């Protein structure tokens, strides 16, 4: 058995939540639109955009974000988002 040692924990590529927290932070720190990702179909891009707008994931739950699904001239389905303010208390 080989023991591996690292001064920091390697990034977990199997979980998308850490990526969403980084994207949410990027949206809060810029005035522009942030590219969230590319998707195979327009329907999946629209679903992701809806999840971001509605705060379905913990990374987006406490603040409001605008998110839009677009299809580029090359036929790539993308989701873009931006920070829209604090979410009203329920």
PDB file of N, CA, C and O in Angstrom:
ATOM      1  N   UNK A   1       0.838  -1.164   0.000  1.00  0.00           N
ATOM      2  CA  UNK A   1       0.000   0.000   0.000  1.00  0.00           C
ATOM      3  C   UNK A   1       0.895   1.243   0.000  1.00  0.00           C
ATOM      4  O   UNK A   1       1.873   1.319   0.744  1.00  0.00           O
ATOM      5  N   UNK A   2       0.551   2.190  -0.827  1.00  0.00           N
ATOM      6  CA  UNK A   2       1.289   3.449  -0.888  1.00  0.00           C
ATOM      7  C   UNK A   2       0.483   4.537  -0.171  1.00  0.00           C
ATOM      8  O   UNK A   2      -0.698   4.731  -0.460  1.00  0.00           O
ATOM      9  N   UNK A   3       1.110   5.230   0.743  1.00  0.00           N
ATOM     10  CA  UNK A   3       0.457   6.298   1.489  1.00  0.00           C
ATOM     11  C   UNK A   3       0.752   7.619   0.793  1.00  0.00           C
ATOM     12  O   UNK A   3       1.904   7.937   0.501  1.00  0.00           O
ATOM     13  N   UNK A   4      -0.302   8.382   0.533  1.00  0.00           N
ATOM     14  CA  UNK A   4      -0.147   9.686  -0.103  1.00  0.00           C
ATOM     15  C   UNK A   4      -0.403  10.771   0.925  1.00  0.00           C
ATOM     16  O   UNK A   4      -1.333  10.663   1.724  1.00  0.00           O
ATOM     17  N   UNK A   5       0.403  11.801   0.912  1.00  0.00           N
ATOM     18  CA  UNK A   5       0.278  12.907   1.851  1.00  0.00           C
ATOM     19  C   UNK A   5       0.206  14.203   1.063  1.00  0.00           C
ATOM     20  O   UNK A   5       0.923  14.392   0.081  1.00  0.00           O
ATOM     21  N   UNK A   6      -0.675  15.093   1.512  1.00  0.00           N
ATOM     22  CA  UNK A   6      -0.830  16.389   0.852  1.00  0.00           C
ATOM     23  C   UNK A   6      -1.056  17.457   1.914  1.00  0.00           C
ATOM     24  O   UNK A   6      -1.768  17.212   2.888  1.00  0.00           O
ATOM     25  N   UNK A   7      -0.460  18.647   1.744  1.00  0.00           N
ATOM     26  CA  UNK A   7      -0.676  19.712   2.731  1.00  0.00           C
ATOM     27  C   UNK A   7      -2.102  20.262   2.713  1.00  0.00           C
ATOM     28  O   UNK A   7      -2.558  20.824   3.708  1.00  0.00           O
ATOM     29  N   UNK A   8      -2.805  20.106   1.599  1.00  0.00           N
ATOM     30  CA  UNK A   8      -4.196  20.552   1.515  1.00  0.00           C
ATOM     31  C   UNK A   8      -5.033  19.421   0.940  1.00  0.00           C
ATOM     32  O   UNK A   8      -4.520  18.539   0.253  1.00  0.00           O
ATOM     33  N   UNK A   9      -6.310  19.459   1.226  1.00  0.00           N
ATOM     34  CA  UNK A   9      -7.221  18.461   0.692  1.00  0.00           C
ATOM     35  C   UNK A   9      -7.423  18.724  -0.794  1.00  0.00           C
ATOM     36  O   UNK A   9      -7.751  19.851  -1.166  1.00  0.00           O
ATOM     37  N   UNK A  10      -7.238  17.719  -1.665  1.00  0.00           N
ATOM     38  CA  UNK A  10      -7.469  17.926  -3.092  1.00  0.00           C
ATOM     39  C   UNK A  10      -8.936  18.268  -3.360  1.00  0.00           C
ATOM     40  O   UNK A  10      -9.820  17.892  -2.589  1.00  0.00           O
ATOM     41  N   UNK A  11      -9.180  18.972  -4.440  1.00  0.00           N
ATOM     42  CA  UNK A  11     -10.546  19.348  -4.800  1.00  0.00           C
ATOM     43  C   UNK A  11     -11.346  18.113  -5.175  1.00  0.00           C
ATOM     44  O   UNK A  11     -10.852  17.237  -5.885  1.00  0.00           O
ATOM     45  N   UNK A  12     -12.583  18.044  -4.697  1.00  0.00           N
ATOM     46  CA  UNK A  12     -13.479  16.929  -4.992  1.00  0.00           C
ATOM     47  C   UNK A  12     -14.240  17.239  -6.272  1.00  0.00           C
ATOM     48  O   UNK A  12     -15.118  18.102  -6.286  1.00  0.00           O
ATOM     49  N   UNK A  13     -13.904  16.539  -7.339  1.00  0.00           N
ATOM     50  CA  UNK A  13     -14.556  16.785  -8.623  1.00  0.00           C
ATOM     51  C   UNK A  13     -15.868  16.015  -8.766  1.00  0.00           C
ATOM     52  O   UNK A  13     -16.592  16.195  -9.745  1.00  0.00           O
ATOM     53  N   UNK A  14     -16.171  15.167  -7.800  1.00  0.00           N
ATOM     54  CA  UNK A  14     -17.397  14.391  -7.849  1.00  0.00           C
ATOM     55  C   UNK A  14     -18.606  15.136  -7.315  1.00  0.00           C
ATOM     56  O   UNK A  14     -19.742  14.734  -7.565  1.00  0.00           O
ATOM     57  N   UNK A  15     -18.374  16.220  -6.581  1.00  0.00           N
ATOM     58  CA  UNK A  15     -19.468  16.999  -6.010  1.00  0.00           C
ATOM     59  C   UNK A  15     -19.520  18.353  -6.686  1.00  0.00           C
ATOM     60  O   UNK A  15     -18.505  19.041  -6.797  1.00  0.00           O
ATOM     61  N   UNK A  16     -20.690  18.729  -7.130  1.00  0.00           N
ATOM     62  CA  UNK A  16     -20.864  20.010  -7.813  1.00  0.00           C
ATOM     63  C   UNK A  16     -21.101  21.158  -6.838  1.00  0.00           C
ATOM     64  O   UNK A  16     -21.001  22.320  -7.233  1.00  0.00           O
ATOM     65  N   UNK A  17     -21.412  20.869  -5.580  1.00  0.00           N
ATOM     66  CA  UNK A  17     -21.777  21.940  -4.662  1.00  0.00           C
ATOM     67  C   UNK A  17     -20.643  22.928  -4.438  1.00  0.00           C
ATOM     68  O   UNK A  17     -20.888  24.131  -4.354  1.00  0.00           O
ATOM     69  N   UNK A  18     -19.396  22.446  -4.338  1.00  0.00           N
ATOM     70  CA  UNK A  18     -18.290  23.378  -4.115  1.00  0.00           C
ATOM     71  C   UNK A  18     -18.135  24.313  -5.302  1.00  0.00           C
ATOM     72  O   UNK A  18     -17.808  25.487  -5.128  1.00  0.00           O
ATOM     73  N   UNK A  19     -18.364  23.809  -6.500  1.00  0.00           N
ATOM     74  CA  UNK A  19     -18.307  24.655  -7.697  1.00  0.00           C
ATOM     75  C   UNK A  19     -19.407  25.715  -7.643  1.00  0.00           C
ATOM     76  O   UNK A  19     -19.183  26.863  -8.028  1.00  0.00           O
ATOM     77  N   UNK A  20     -20.582  25.339  -7.173  1.00  0.00           N
ATOM     78  CA  UNK A  20     -21.681  26.298  -7.084  1.00  0.00           C
ATOM     79  C   UNK A  20     -21.384  27.396  -6.067  1.00  0.00           C
ATOM     80  O   UNK A  20     -21.737  28.554  -6.288  1.00  0.00           O
ATOM     81  N   UNK A  21     -20.740  27.046  -4.958  1.00  0.00           N
ATOM     82  CA  UNK A  21     -20.370  28.079  -3.989  1.00  0.00           C
ATOM     83  C   UNK A  21     -19.368  29.060  -4.590  1.00  0.00           C
ATOM     84  O   UNK A  21     -19.459  30.264  -4.352  1.00  0.00           O
ATOM     85  N   UNK A  22     -18.412  28.551  -5.367  1.00  0.00           N
ATOM     86  CA  UNK A  22     -17.439  29.440  -6.028  1.00  0.00           C
ATOM     87  C   UNK A  22     -18.139  30.334  -7.051  1.00  0.00           C
ATOM     88  O   UNK A  22     -17.820  31.518  -7.156  1.00  0.00           O
ATOM     89  N   UNK A  23     -19.089  29.778  -7.805  1.00  0.00           N
ATOM     90  CA  UNK A  23     -19.824  30.569  -8.792  1.00  0.00           C
ATOM     91  C   UNK A  23     -20.692  31.630  -8.115  1.00  0.00           C
ATOM     92  O   UNK A  23     -20.749  32.769  -8.577  1.00  0.00           O
ATOM     93  N   UNK A  24     -21.361  31.264  -7.032  1.00  0.00           N
ATOM     94  CA  UNK A  24     -22.200  32.227  -6.312  1.00  0.00           C
ATOM     95  C   UNK A  24     -21.347  33.370  -5.778  1.00  0.00           C
ATOM     96  O   UNK A  24     -21.754  34.530  -5.845  1.00  0.00           O
ATOM     97  N   UNK A  25     -20.177  33.057  -5.252  1.00  0.00           N
ATOM     98  CA  UNK A  25     -19.271  34.097  -4.752  1.00  0.00           C
ATOM     99  C   UNK A  25     -18.791  34.984  -5.896  1.00  0.00           C
ATOM    100  O   UNK A  25     -18.691  36.201  -5.738  1.00  0.00           O
ATOM    101  N   UNK A  26     -18.497  34.391  -7.034  1.00  0.00           N
ATOM    102  CA  UNK A  26     -18.054  35.173  -8.191  1.00  0.00           C
ATOM    103  C   UNK A  26     -19.154  36.124  -8.656  1.00  0.00           C
ATOM    104  O   UNK A  26     -18.870  37.259  -9.037  1.00  0.00           O
ATOM    105  N   UNK A  27     -20.401  35.670  -8.629  1.00  0.00           N
ATOM    106  CA  UNK A  27     -21.515  36.524  -9.041  1.00  0.00           C
ATOM    107  C   UNK A  27     -21.695  37.700  -8.087  1.00  0.00           C
ATOM    108  O   UNK A  27     -22.015  38.807  -8.521  1.00  0.00           O
ATOM    109  N   UNK A  28     -21.490  37.465  -6.780  1.00  0.00           N
ATOM    110  CA  UNK A  28     -21.635  38.548  -5.809  1.00  0.00           C
ATOM    111  C   UNK A  28     -20.514  39.580  -5.926  1.00  0.00           C
ATOM    112  O   UNK A  28     -20.693  40.735  -5.539  1.00  0.00           O
ATOM    113  N   UNK A  29     -19.376  39.176  -6.450  1.00  0.00           N
ATOM    114  CA  UNK A  29     -18.215  40.057  -6.493  1.00  0.00           C
ATOM    115  C   UNK A  29     -18.003  40.743  -7.837  1.00  0.00           C
ATOM    116  O   UNK A  29     -16.966  41.370  -8.053  1.00  0.00           O
ATOM    117  N   UNK A  30     -18.957  40.634  -8.730  1.00  0.00           N
ATOM    118  CA  UNK A  30     -18.847  41.303 -10.022  1.00  0.00           C
ATOM    119  C   UNK A  30     -20.202  41.884 -10.414  1.00  0.00           C
ATOM    120  O   UNK A  30     -21.245  41.410  -9.961  1.00  0.00           O
ATOM    121  N   UNK A  31     -20.177  42.892 -11.242  1.00  0.00           N
ATOM    122  CA  UNK A  31     -21.432  43.487 -11.719  1.00  0.00           C
ATOM    123  C   UNK A  31     -21.947  42.806 -12.979  1.00  0.00           C
ATOM    124  O   UNK A  31     -23.082  43.039 -13.394  1.00  0.00           O
ATOM    125  N   UNK A  32     -21.121  41.970 -13.585  1.00  0.00           N
ATOM    126  CA  UNK A  32     -21.495  41.355 -14.855  1.00  0.00           C
ATOM    127  C   UNK A  32     -22.098  39.970 -14.692  1.00  0.00           C
ATOM    128  O   UNK A  32     -22.348  39.499 -13.583  1.00  0.00           O
ATOM    129  N   UNK A  33     -22.317  39.349 -15.811  1.00  0.00           N
ATOM    130  CA  UNK A  33     -22.860  37.996 -15.858  1.00  0.00           C
ATOM    131  C   UNK A  33     -21.712  37.000 -15.751  1.00  0.00           C
ATOM    132  O   UNK A  33     -20.637  37.227 -16.306  1.00  0.00           O
ATOM    133  N   UNK A  34     -21.938  35.900 -15.041  1.00  0.00           N
ATOM    134  CA  UNK A  34     -20.945  34.853 -14.844  1.00  0.00           C
ATOM    135  C   UNK A  34     -21.418  33.582 -15.558  1.00  0.00           C
ATOM    136  O   UNK A  34     -22.570  33.173 -15.419  1.00  0.00           O
ATOM    137  N   UNK A  35     -20.519  32.971 -16.317  1.00  0.00           N
ATOM    138  CA  UNK A  35     -20.834  31.727 -17.027  1.00  0.00           C
ATOM    139  C   UNK A  35     -20.906  30.588 -16.020  1.00  0.00           C
ATOM    140  O   UNK A  35     -19.910  30.283 -15.364  1.00  0.00           O
ATOM    141  N   UNK A  36     -22.066  29.958 -15.889  1.00  0.00           N
ATOM    142  CA  UNK A  36     -22.254  28.869 -14.944  1.00  0.00           C
ATOM    143  C   UNK A  36     -21.865  27.535 -15.559  1.00  0.00           C
ATOM    144  O   UNK A  36     -21.254  26.700 -14.893  1.00  0.00           O
ATOM    145  N   UNK A  37     -22.212  27.327 -16.819  1.00  0.00           N
ATOM    146  CA  UNK A  37     -21.821  26.070 -17.448  1.00  0.00           C
ATOM    147  C   UNK A  37     -22.435  25.865 -18.815  1.00  0.00           C
ATOM    148  O   UNK A  37     -23.326  26.601 -19.239  1.00  0.00           O
ATOM    149  N   UNK A  38     -21.932  24.833 -19.501  1.00  0.00           N
ATOM    150  CA  UNK A  38     -22.451  24.399 -20.800  1.00  0.00           C
ATOM    151  C   UNK A  38     -23.211  23.096 -20.588  1.00  0.00           C
ATOM    152  O   UNK A  38     -22.818  22.271 -19.763  1.00  0.00           O
ATOM    153  N   UNK A  39     -24.302  22.909 -21.334  1.00  0.00           N
ATOM    154  CA  UNK A  39     -25.142  21.736 -21.136  1.00  0.00           C
ATOM    155  C   UNK A  39     -25.505  21.125 -22.483  1.00  0.00           C
ATOM    156  O   UNK A  39     -25.474  21.798 -23.513  1.00  0.00           O
ATOM    157  N   UNK A  40     -25.852  19.832 -22.459  1.00  0.00           N
ATOM    158  CA  UNK A  40     -26.121  19.106 -23.700  1.00  0.00           C
ATOM    159  C   UNK A  40     -27.383  19.577 -24.405  1.00  0.00           C
ATOM    160  O   UNK A  40     -27.431  19.629 -25.634  1.00  0.00           O
ATOM    161  N   UNK A  41     -28.411  19.923 -23.624  1.00  0.00           N
ATOM    162  CA  UNK A  41     -29.687  20.311 -24.229  1.00  0.00           C
ATOM    163  C   UNK A  41     -30.161  21.652 -23.675  1.00  0.00           C
ATOM    164  O   UNK A  41     -29.740  22.073 -22.598  1.00  0.00           O
ATOM    165  N   UNK A  42     -31.018  22.299 -24.404  1.00  0.00           N
ATOM    166  CA  UNK A  42     -31.619  23.557 -23.960  1.00  0.00           C
ATOM    167  C   UNK A  42     -32.472  23.315 -22.714  1.00  0.00           C
ATOM    168  O   UNK A  42     -32.516  24.148 -21.809  1.00  0.00           O
ATOM    169  N   UNK A  43     -33.146  22.170 -22.679  1.00  0.00           N
ATOM    170  CA  UNK A  43     -34.000  21.847 -21.540  1.00  0.00           C
ATOM    171  C   UNK A  43     -33.176  21.723 -20.261  1.00  0.00           C
ATOM    172  O   UNK A  43     -33.592  22.229 -19.218  1.00  0.00           O
ATOM    173  N   UNK A  44     -32.021  21.066 -20.314  1.00  0.00           N
ATOM    174  CA  UNK A  44     -31.204  20.929 -19.104  1.00  0.00           C
ATOM    175  C   UNK A  44     -30.630  22.286 -18.690  1.00  0.00           C
ATOM    176  O   UNK A  44     -30.539  22.572 -17.496  1.00  0.00           O
ATOM    177  N   UNK A  45     -30.243  23.121 -19.648  1.00  0.00           N
ATOM    178  CA  UNK A  45     -29.748  24.467 -19.329  1.00  0.00           C
ATOM    179  C   UNK A  45     -30.855  25.288 -18.672  1.00  0.00           C
ATOM    180  O   UNK A  45     -30.597  26.003 -17.704  1.00  0.00           O
ATOM    181  N   UNK A  46     -32.071  25.198 -19.179  1.00  0.00           N
ATOM    182  CA  UNK A  46     -33.201  25.924 -18.597  1.00  0.00           C
ATOM    183  C   UNK A  46     -33.505  25.441 -17.185  1.00  0.00           C
ATOM    184  O   UNK A  46     -33.857  26.242 -16.319  1.00  0.00           O
ATOM    185  N   UNK A  47     -33.372  24.146 -16.947  1.00  0.00           N
ATOM    186  CA  UNK A  47     -33.605  23.580 -15.630  1.00  0.00           C
ATOM    187  C   UNK A  47     -32.574  24.092 -14.620  1.00  0.00           C
ATOM    188  O   UNK A  47     -32.925  24.424 -13.487  1.00  0.00           O
ATOM    189  N   UNK A  48     -31.314  24.154 -15.027  1.00  0.00           N
ATOM    190  CA  UNK A  48     -30.260  24.662 -14.154  1.00  0.00           C
ATOM    191  C   UNK A  48     -30.506  26.141 -13.854  1.00  0.00           C
ATOM    192  O   UNK A  48     -30.383  26.566 -12.706  1.00  0.00           O
ATOM    193  N   UNK A  49     -30.849  26.920 -14.864  1.00  0.00           N
ATOM    194  CA  UNK A  49     -31.114  28.347 -14.673  1.00  0.00           C
ATOM    195  C   UNK A  49     -32.277  28.548 -13.703  1.00  0.00           C
ATOM    196  O   UNK A  49     -32.225  29.437 -12.852  1.00  0.00           O
ATOM    197  N   UNK A  50     -33.304  27.748 -13.821  1.00  0.00           N
ATOM    198  CA  UNK A  50     -34.449  27.830 -12.918  1.00  0.00           C
ATOM    199  C   UNK A  50     -34.043  27.491 -11.485  1.00  0.00           C
ATOM    200  O   UNK A  50     -34.482  28.150 -10.543  1.00  0.00           O
ATOM    201  N   UNK A  51     -33.215  26.475 -11.319  1.00  0.00           N
ATOM    202  CA  UNK A  51     -32.742  26.089  -9.986  1.00  0.00           C
ATOM    203  C   UNK A  51     -31.938  27.202  -9.330  1.00  0.00           C
ATOM    204  O   UNK A  51     -32.053  27.427  -8.125  1.00  0.00           O
ATOM    205  N   UNK A  52     -31.126  27.897 -10.118  1.00  0.00           N
ATOM    206  CA  UNK A  52     -30.338  29.013  -9.584  1.00  0.00           C
ATOM    207  C   UNK A  52     -31.260  30.156  -9.173  1.00  0.00           C
ATOM    208  O   UNK A  52     -31.120  30.701  -8.078  1.00  0.00           O
ATOM    209  N   UNK A  53     -32.206  30.524 -10.046  1.00  0.00           N
ATOM    210  CA  UNK A  53     -33.135  31.619  -9.745  1.00  0.00           C
ATOM    211  C   UNK A  53     -33.965  31.338  -8.504  1.00  0.00           C
ATOM    212  O   UNK A  53     -34.214  32.238  -7.702  1.00  0.00           O
ATOM    213  N   UNK A  54     -34.393  30.096  -8.344  1.00  0.00           N
ATOM    214  CA  UNK A  54     -35.280  29.732  -7.241  1.00  0.00           C
ATOM    215  C   UNK A  54     -34.547  29.365  -5.959  1.00  0.00           C
ATOM    216  O   UNK A  54     -35.188  29.071  -4.951  1.00  0.00           O
ATOM    217  N   UNK A  55     -33.217  29.376  -5.974  1.00  0.00           N
ATOM    218  CA  UNK A  55     -32.443  29.063  -4.778  1.00  0.00           C
ATOM    219  C   UNK A  55     -32.566  27.622  -4.340  1.00  0.00           C
ATOM    220  O   UNK A  55     -32.552  27.337  -3.142  1.00  0.00           O
ATOM    221  N   UNK A  56     -32.687  26.702  -5.290  1.00  0.00           N
ATOM    222  CA  UNK A  56     -32.862  25.285  -4.960  1.00  0.00           C
ATOM    223  C   UNK A  56     -31.622  24.660  -4.330  1.00  0.00           C
ATOM    224  O   UNK A  56     -31.745  23.717  -3.548  1.00  0.00           O
ATOM    225  N   UNK A  57     -30.443  25.156  -4.647  1.00  0.00           N
ATOM    226  CA  UNK A  57     -29.202  24.629  -4.075  1.00  0.00           C
ATOM    227  C   UNK A  57     -28.772  25.528  -2.932  1.00  0.00           C
ATOM    228  O   UNK A  57     -28.989  26.739  -2.984  1.00  0.00           O
ATOM    229  N   UNK A  58     -28.168  24.958  -1.903  1.00  0.00           N
ATOM    230  CA  UNK A  58     -27.753  25.764  -0.747  1.00  0.00           C
ATOM    231  C   UNK A  58     -26.877  26.966  -1.115  1.00  0.00           C
ATOM    232  O   UNK A  58     -26.958  28.006  -0.462  1.00  0.00           O
ATOM    233  N   UNK A  59     -26.059  26.840  -2.130  1.00  0.00           N
ATOM    234  CA  UNK A  59     -25.173  27.950  -2.515  1.00  0.00           C
ATOM    235  C   UNK A  59     -25.957  29.184  -2.948  1.00  0.00           C
ATOM    236  O   UNK A  59     -25.460  30.303  -2.825  1.00  0.00           O
ATOM    237  N   UNK A  60     -27.171  28.996  -3.453  1.00  0.00           N
ATOM    238  CA  UNK A  60     -27.969  30.104  -3.975  1.00  0.00           C
ATOM    239  C   UNK A  60     -29.181  30.439  -3.104  1.00  0.00           C
ATOM    240  O   UNK A  60     -29.962  31.327  -3.449  1.00  0.00           O
ATOM    241  N   UNK A  61     -29.343  29.746  -1.990  1.00  0.00           N
ATOM    242  CA  UNK A  61     -30.576  29.860  -1.205  1.00  0.00           C
ATOM    243  C   UNK A  61     -30.742  31.189  -0.477  1.00  0.00           C
ATOM    244  O   UNK A  61     -31.867  31.672  -0.355  1.00  0.00           O
ATOM    245  N   UNK A  62     -29.666  31.795   0.008  1.00  0.00           N
ATOM    246  CA  UNK A  62     -29.790  32.982   0.860  1.00  0.00           C
ATOM    247  C   UNK A  62     -29.815  34.300   0.102  1.00  0.00           C
ATOM    248  O   UNK A  62     -30.087  35.344   0.696  1.00  0.00           O
ATOM    249  N   UNK A  63     -29.543  34.276  -1.170  1.00  0.00           N
ATOM    250  CA  UNK A  63     -29.528  35.509  -1.960  1.00  0.00           C
ATOM    251  C   UNK A  63     -30.296  35.291  -3.261  1.00  0.00           C
ATOM    252  O   UNK A  63     -30.553  34.155  -3.658  1.00  0.00           O
ATOM    253  N   UNK A  64     -30.655  36.384  -3.915  1.00  0.00           N
ATOM    254  CA  UNK A  64     -31.368  36.281  -5.192  1.00  0.00           C
ATOM    255  C   UNK A  64     -30.360  36.368  -6.336  1.00  0.00           C
ATOM    256  O   UNK A  64     -29.441  37.186  -6.313  1.00  0.00           O
ATOM    257  N   UNK A  65     -30.548  35.520  -7.322  1.00  0.00           N
ATOM    258  CA  UNK A  65     -29.715  35.526  -8.510  1.00  0.00           C
ATOM    259  C   UNK A  65     -30.605  35.502  -9.739  1.00  0.00           C
ATOM    260  O   UNK A  65     -31.661  34.870  -9.743  1.00  0.00           O
ATOM    261  N   UNK A  66     -30.173  36.191 -10.771  1.00  0.00           N
ATOM    262  CA  UNK A  66     -30.805  36.069 -12.077  1.00  0.00           C
ATOM    263  C   UNK A  66     -30.008  35.020 -12.827  1.00  0.00           C
ATOM    264  O   UNK A  66     -28.784  34.972 -12.714  1.00  0.00           O
ATOM    265  N   UNK A  67     -30.682  34.190 -13.583  1.00  0.00           N
ATOM    266  CA  UNK A  67     -29.998  33.181 -14.387  1.00  0.00           C
ATOM    267  C   UNK A  67     -30.781  32.972 -15.669  1.00  0.00           C
ATOM    268  O   UNK A  67     -32.011  32.923 -15.663  1.00  0.00           O
ATOM    269  N   UNK A  68     -30.056  32.852 -16.760  1.00  0.00           N
ATOM    270  CA  UNK A  68     -30.684  32.675 -18.068  1.00  0.00           C
ATOM    271  C   UNK A  68     -29.998  31.557 -18.837  1.00  0.00           C
ATOM    272  O   UNK A  68     -28.776  31.411 -18.787  1.00  0.00           O
ATOM    273  N   UNK A  69     -30.790  30.778 -19.541  1.00  0.00           N
ATOM    274  CA  UNK A  69     -30.261  29.767 -20.458  1.00  0.00           C
ATOM    275  C   UNK A  69     -30.237  30.386 -21.845  1.00  0.00           C
ATOM    276  O   UNK A  69     -31.221  30.981 -22.284  1.00  0.00           O
ATOM    277  N   UNK A  70     -29.118  30.246 -22.530  1.00  0.00           N
ATOM    278  CA  UNK A  70     -29.000  30.764 -23.891  1.00  0.00           C
ATOM    279  C   UNK A  70     -28.436  29.669 -24.792  1.00  0.00           C
ATOM    280  O   UNK A  70     -27.822  28.713 -24.319  1.00  0.00           O
ATOM    281  N   UNK A  71     -28.649  29.820 -26.067  1.00  0.00           N
ATOM    282  CA  UNK A  71     -28.026  28.945 -27.050  1.00  0.00           C
ATOM    283  C   UNK A  71     -27.180  29.824 -27.948  1.00  0.00           C
ATOM    284  O   UNK A  71     -27.682  30.761 -28.569  1.00  0.00           O
ATOM    285  N   UNK A  72     -25.902  29.520 -28.015  1.00  0.00           N
ATOM    286  CA  UNK A  72     -24.982  30.334 -28.806  1.00  0.00           C
ATOM    287  C   UNK A  72     -25.181  30.074 -30.291  1.00  0.00           C
ATOM    288  O   UNK A  72     -25.905  29.161 -30.688  1.00  0.00           O
ATOM    289  N   UNK A  73     -24.536  30.879 -31.088  1.00  0.00           N
ATOM    290  CA  UNK A  73     -24.588  30.732 -32.541  1.00  0.00           C
ATOM    291  C   UNK A  73     -24.069  29.364 -32.974  1.00  0.00           C
ATOM    292  O   UNK A  73     -24.490  28.833 -34.002  1.00  0.00           O
ATOM    293  N   UNK A  74     -23.154  28.793 -32.190  1.00  0.00           N
ATOM    294  CA  UNK A  74     -22.577  27.479 -32.479  1.00  0.00           C
ATOM    295  C   UNK A  74     -23.443  26.331 -31.985  1.00  0.00           C
ATOM    296  O   UNK A  74     -23.090  25.169 -32.184  1.00  0.00           O
ATOM    297  N   UNK A  75     -24.561  26.629 -31.350  1.00  0.00           N
ATOM    298  CA  UNK A  75     -25.462  25.605 -30.852  1.00  0.00           C
ATOM    299  C   UNK A  75     -25.121  25.080 -29.465  1.00  0.00           C
ATOM    300  O   UNK A  75     -25.615  24.025 -29.067  1.00  0.00           O
ATOM    301  N   UNK A  76     -24.283  25.801 -28.721  1.00  0.00           N
ATOM    302  CA  UNK A  76     -23.925  25.405 -27.362  1.00  0.00           C
ATOM    303  C   UNK A  76     -24.956  26.005 -26.396  1.00  0.00           C
ATOM    304  O   UNK A  76     -25.242  27.201 -26.444  1.00  0.00           O
ATOM    305  N   UNK A  77     -25.499  25.168 -25.531  1.00  0.00           N
ATOM    306  CA  UNK A  77     -26.489  25.604 -24.551  1.00  0.00           C
ATOM    307  C   UNK A  77     -25.751  26.000 -23.280  1.00  0.00           C
ATOM    308  O   UNK A  77     -25.069  25.173 -22.674  1.00  0.00           O
ATOM    309  N   UNK A  78     -25.881  27.244 -22.877  1.00  0.00           N
ATOM    310  CA  UNK A  78     -25.147  27.771 -21.739  1.00  0.00           C
ATOM    311  C   UNK A  78     -26.095  28.376 -20.711  1.00  0.00           C
ATOM    312  O   UNK A  78     -27.222  28.760 -21.024  1.00  0.00           O
ATOM    313  N   UNK A  79     -25.603  28.449 -19.468  1.00  0.00           N
ATOM    314  CA  UNK A  79     -26.326  29.141 -18.405  1.00  0.00           C
ATOM    315  C   UNK A  79     -25.415  30.246 -17.884  1.00  0.00           C
ATOM    316  O   UNK A  79     -24.241  30.017 -17.592  1.00  0.00           O
ATOM    317  N   UNK A  80     -25.975  31.441 -17.775  1.00  0.00           N
ATOM    318  CA  UNK A  80     -25.277  32.617 -17.252  1.00  0.00           C
ATOM    319  C   UNK A  80     -26.091  33.163 -16.094  1.00  0.00           C
ATOM    320  O   UNK A  80     -27.321  33.118 -16.119  1.00  0.00           O
ATOM    321  N   UNK A  81     -25.412  33.679 -15.080  1.00  0.00           N
ATOM    322  CA  UNK A  81     -26.115  34.219 -13.927  1.00  0.00           C
ATOM    323  C   UNK A  81     -25.440  35.457 -13.380  1.00  0.00           C
ATOM    324  O   UNK A  81     -24.275  35.732 -13.666  1.00  0.00           O
ATOM    325  N   UNK A  82     -26.203  36.204 -12.577  1.00  0.00           N
ATOM    326  CA  UNK A  82     -25.651  37.372 -11.887  1.00  0.00           C
ATOM    327  C   UNK A  82     -26.410  37.610 -10.592  1.00  0.00           C
ATOM    328  O   UNK A  82     -27.558  37.193 -10.434  1.00  0.00           O
ATOM    329  N   UNK A  83     -25.753  38.279  -9.684  1.00  0.00           N
ATOM    330  CA  UNK A  83     -26.297  38.576  -8.362  1.00  0.00           C
ATOM    331  C   UNK A  83     -27.385  39.634  -8.486  1.00  0.00           C
ATOM    332  O   UNK A  83     -27.222  40.617  -9.210  1.00  0.00           O
ATOM    333  N   UNK A  84     -28.506  39.431  -7.773  1.00  0.00           N
ATOM    334  CA  UNK A  84     -29.618  40.375  -7.863  1.00  0.00           C
ATOM    335  C   UNK A  84     -30.013  40.937  -6.503  1.00  0.00           C
ATOM    336  O   UNK A  84     -30.982  41.693  -6.430  1.00  0.00           O
ATOM    337  N   UNK A  85     -29.310  40.604  -5.423  1.00  0.00           N
ATOM    338  CA  UNK A  85     -29.615  41.160  -4.113  1.00  0.00           C
ATOM    339  C   UNK A  85     -29.932  40.105  -3.074  1.00  0.00           C
ATOM    340  O   UNK A  85     -29.873  38.903  -3.333  1.00  0.00           O
ATOM    341  N   UNK A  86     -30.270  40.589  -1.898  1.00  0.00           N
ATOM    342  CA  UNK A  86     -30.588  39.683  -0.799  1.00  0.00           C
ATOM    343  C   UNK A  86     -32.001  39.119  -0.988  1.00  0.00           C
ATOM    344  O   UNK A  86     -32.890  39.788  -1.514  1.00  0.00           O
ATOM    345  N   UNK A  87     -32.180  37.890  -0.551  1.00  0.00           N
ATOM    346  CA  UNK A  87     -33.499  37.249  -0.616  1.00  0.00           C
ATOM    347  C   UNK A  87     -34.335  37.746   0.567  1.00  0.00           C
ATOM    348  O   UNK A  87     -33.840  37.819   1.692  1.00  0.00           O
ATOM    349  N   UNK A  88     -35.578  38.080   0.315  1.00  0.00           N
ATOM    350  CA  UNK A  88     -36.463  38.558   1.386  1.00  0.00           C
ATOM    351  C   UNK A  88     -36.720  37.438   2.386  1.00  0.00           C
ATOM    352  O   UNK A  88     -36.842  36.273   2.008  1.00  0.00           O
ATOM    353  N   UNK A  89     -36.800  37.794   3.648  1.00  0.00           N
ATOM    354  CA  UNK A  89     -37.090  36.811   4.697  1.00  0.00           C
ATOM    355  C   UNK A  89     -38.495  36.281   4.515  1.00  0.00           C
ATOM    356  O   UNK A  89     -39.408  37.018   4.145  1.00  0.00           O
ATOM    357  N   UNK A  90     -38.660  35.001   4.776  1.00  0.00           N
ATOM    358  CA  UNK A  90     -39.983  34.388   4.598  1.00  0.00           C
ATOM    359  C   UNK A  90     -40.702  34.266   5.888  1.00  0.00           C
ATOM    360  O   UNK A  90     -41.829  33.772   5.922  1.00  0.00           O
TER     361      UNK A  90
END
